[in-house]
């Protein structure tokens, strides 16, 4: 599976090479991406991380949308450096003109279920917190319910 992703990434780099008349440095690829993101481009490391869980849902859609999306970030970084916005006009132009893909910041894949949910309550309902949000709350960050405007209180951890 990783070899298919690498092959698609190489194809995306080849298209950018031809379009810009330049030879872009290839990125390493791995399946270390977790959570809600389908992929990430680590620009300074020249590394592309992809989400195995989301790839399995629809390999063709993943290869045709997520891989070019992340490669476009690397291409834009290699041309402009840190001077442009991540999903700015330069990135959008690469998506449209090089790959012929409508630039989109979000994906439609299902996200993996939370391993640990932390239950909080207010005056009107219960809320589920991620581990990160729970940790912040335990360190003193106050979260307010949008419905009743009361402070959320920790109840329990769901395993």
C-alpha positions, -999 to 999 in steps of 0.1 A, spaced: 0 0 0 27 25 9 44 17 -24 12 28 -43 12 61 -24 49 66 -31 43 59 -68 14 84 -69 35 110 -51 63 105 -76 38 110 -104 27 142 -88 63 154 -85 69 145 -122 39 166 -132 52 196 -113 87 191 -128 72 192 -163 49 222 -155 76 243 -139 106 231 -159 123 223 -126 134 191 -108 118 192 -73 133 173 -44 113 142 -37 98 137 -2 99 107 19 64 91 25 50 71 55 18 61 71 23 77 104 -5 103 102 -32 97 129 -64 114 139 -86 137 118 -60 146 91 -59 125 60 -23 137 54 3 163 64 33 178 46 62 184 70 79 210 50 113 214 67 117 176 70 105 171 33 82 144 46 47 134 37 26 115 62 -6 98 52 -34 83 73 -37 45 68 -73 44 82 -86 69 57 -67 54 28 -84 21 34 -119 37 31 -114 47 -6 -79 41 -20 -87 57 -54 -102 88 -39 -73 91 -14 -47 87 -42 -64 113 -64 -71 139 -38 -50 136 -7 -16 127 -22 -17 156 -47 -29 180 -20 1 172 2 26 171 -26 14 206 -37 23 219 -2 59 206 -7 61 221 -42 49 255 -30 74 254 -1 103 245 -25 93 274 -47 83 301 -22 96 290 12 77 300 43 65 333 28 30 321 17 -1 308 34 -6 270 35 -38 270 14 -31 304 -2 -33 314 -39 0 297 -47 -11 263 -34 -45 267 -51 -28 275 -84 -6 243 -81 -37 222 -74 -56 237 -103 -30 243 -130 -6 214 -123 -29 187 -111 -63 198 -125 -79 194 -91 -103 218 -74 -84 230 -44 -101 218 -12 -88 221 23 -110 194 38 -117 157 31 -148 136 33 -133 104 49 -146 91 82 -123 98 111 -112 70 134 -131 67 166 -115 83 197 -95 58 218 -104 76 250 -133 100 254 -136 122 285 -171 131 295 -179 165 308 -213 181 316 -229 215 319 -264 225 329 -280 213 297 -261 183 283 -231 160 283 -200 168 262 -172 145 249 -136 158 251 -105 145 234 -75 136 255 -58 169 244 -88 190 254 -92 171 287 -55 178 295 -60 215 288 -91 216 311 -72 198 339 -44 225 336 -69 253 341 -84 261 307 -121 268 312 -146 255 286 -180 271 284 -211 254 269 -224 273 238 -260 265 247 -264 273 284 -231 293 289 -221 274 320 -187 260 327 -181 224 317 -173 200 346 -154 167 343 -175 135 350 -155 104 339 -133 88 313 -148 64 288 -124 36 277 
